[in-house]
Amino acid sequence: MSKKEYYNVDKNKSKNDKITLCTVGSIGERKGQMRVMEALKTFNSKFNYMCIGGGDRETVEELEITAKKYNIVFEYKGIIETEKIRETMAFVDFMILPSIKEGFGATYIESIACGVPVIAPKNTPLVQENILNKSNSILIENESVEAIKTCLADLNLYKFDSKSVSQSLPNIGWKEYCKRI
């Protein structure tokens, strides 16, 4: 299967729609979903937030309670099949993963292959390898709520073309990535 088959050009969004952020990863402190939610309190009418991944019910409920309290549109999808992640990412504007410590970061590559730019701390290992770069990502100072807020406040300054994002890693598309694992 070629990288092109995973990339969806038409996001069917109008200029008046909210920006949809998505975190893909296990729900918890290390991955930073609650830090994203804390940052979103400032911008509750501008963003939608979606989380994909497993997690304990208590943490998910905390996210849902915070979202409801601050009128943040939030959707928890739980663990879903890879194919469904790809289909879901077609309607996401940015994948955000303010992880405290990230290993290889496969979800970043999956996001890029889908044409979705990522928001990640600049100390992420994939930045050091130039896999995450200005053509496919926004690098924030660190994983803090303040760094996330600063990024979200300026998000309209960044312009990404989904096709260019998906083709920014010619040697690391879905096909090539799958051969590595």
C-alpha positions in Angstrom: 0.0 0.0 0.0 1.4 3.4 -0.9 1.6 6.5 1.3 -0.8 8.2 -1.1 -3.6 5.7 -0.1 -3.4 7.0 3.5 -3.5 10.6 2.7 -6.9 12.4 2.4 -6.8 15.8 0.7 -10.4 16.8 1.4 -11.0 17.7 5.0 -14.4 19.1 4.3 -13.9 22.1 6.6 -15.0 25.7 6.2 -13.0 28.7 7.4 -15.5 29.2 10.2 -15.1 25.7 11.7 -13.2 25.2 14.9 -9.7 23.8 14.8 -9.7 20.1 15.7 -6.8 18.8 17.8 -6.2 15.1 18.4 -3.9 13.2 20.8 -3.2 9.6 19.9 -1.6 7.7 22.7 -2.3 6.1 26.1 -4.3 8.4 28.3 -2.1 9.7 31.2 0.2 12.3 32.7 3.1 11.3 30.5 1.3 11.9 27.2 -0.2 15.2 28.3 -3.9 15.1 27.5 -4.8 16.9 30.7 -2.2 19.6 29.9 -3.8 20.1 26.5 -7.2 20.4 28.3 -5.8 22.9 30.8 -4.5 25.0 27.9 -7.8 24.8 26.1 -9.6 26.4 29.0 -8.4 29.7 27.6 -9.6 29.0 24.1 -12.7 26.9 24.6 -14.7 28.3 21.7 -11.9 28.0 19.2 -11.0 24.3 19.4 -12.4 20.8 19.4 -10.3 18.2 21.2 -10.3 14.4 20.5 -8.3 11.7 22.3 -7.6 8.2 20.8 -6.0 5.6 23.0 -6.5 3.5 26.1 -6.5 4.8 29.6 -8.0 4.3 33.0 -11.6 5.3 33.3 -10.8 7.8 36.2 -8.5 9.9 34.0 -10.9 9.8 31.0 -13.7 11.0 33.4 -11.5 13.8 34.6 -10.9 15.0 31.0 -14.7 14.8 30.3 -15.6 16.7 33.5 -13.0 19.4 32.7 -14.3 19.7 29.2 -17.9 20.0 30.3 -17.0 22.6 33.0 -15.2 24.8 30.5 -17.5 24.2 27.5 -14.8 22.5 25.5 -16.0 20.1 22.8 -14.2 16.9 23.7 -14.5 13.4 22.3 -12.8 10.3 23.7 -12.6 7.5 21.1 -10.8 4.9 23.2 -8.7 2.3 21.5 -9.6 2.0 17.8 -8.2 0.0 14.9 -5.4 1.5 12.9 -7.6 1.9 9.9 -10.1 3.9 11.9 -7.3 6.1 13.3 -6.3 6.9 9.7 -10.0 7.6 8.8 -10.4 9.8 11.9 -7.1 11.7 11.2 -8.6 12.8 7.8 -10.8 15.3 9.8 -8.2 16.5 12.3 -6.2 19.8 11.8 -3.3 19.0 14.2 -2.1 16.1 16.2 -0.9 17.3 19.5 1.3 15.1 21.8 3.0 17.1 24.5 4.6 14.0 25.9 7.0 14.3 28.8 9.3 11.7 27.3 8.7 10.0 24.0 10.6 7.0 22.6 10.4 6.6 18.8 7.1 8.4 18.5 5.3 6.3 15.9 2.1 8.3 16.2 3.9 11.4 15.0 4.9 9.6 11.8 1.4 8.2 11.4 -0.1 11.7 11.7 2.3 13.1 9.1 1.6 10.2 6.7 -2.1 11.2 7.0 -1.2 14.8 6.1 -1.8 16.1 9.6 0.9 18.3 11.1 2.0 17.6 14.7 2.5 19.8 17.7 5.3 18.4 19.9 8.0 19.5 22.3 11.2 20.4 20.6 13.2 17.9 22.7 11.3 14.9 21.1 13.8 12.4 19.6 12.2 12.7 16.2 13.2 16.4 16.1 16.8 15.5 16.6 16.5 13.1 13.6 14.9 15.9 11.5 11.8 13.8 11.1 9.7 16.4 12.8 10.6 19.7 11.1 9.0 23.0 10.0 7.4 21.4 7.0 5.3 19.0 9.1 5.2 20.2 12.7 5.1 23.0 15.2 7.7 22.6 17.9 6.9 23.9 21.3 9.4 24.8 24.0 8.4 21.9 26.3 5.4 19.9 27.4 4.0 22.6 29.8 0.6 24.1 29.8 2.1 27.5 29.2 4.0 26.2 26.1 0.8 24.7 24.7 -1.1 27.9 25.4 1.5 30.0 23.5 1.3 27.6 20.6 -2.5 27.6 20.5 -2.6 31.4 20.7 -0.5 31.6 17.5 -1.9 28.6 15.7 -3.6 30.7 13.0 -0.1 31.9 11.9 0.9 28.5 10.7 -0.2 27.3 7.3 0.2 23.7 6.3 -0.8 22.0 3.2 -2.0 18.4 3.9 -0.4 17.0 0.8 2.9 18.6 1.5 2.9 17.4 5.1 2.1 13.8 3.9 5.0 14.0 1.5 7.5 15.7 3.8 9.1 12.4 4.7 9.8 10.6 1.4 11.5 7.7 3.1 9.2 7.3 6.0 5.6 6.8 4.7 3.2 4.1 6.0 4.7 1.5 3.7 8.3 2.2 4.7 7.4 2.6 8.4 5.6 -0.8 8.4 8.7 -2.5 7.0 10.7 -1.2 10.0 8.5 -2.7 12.7 
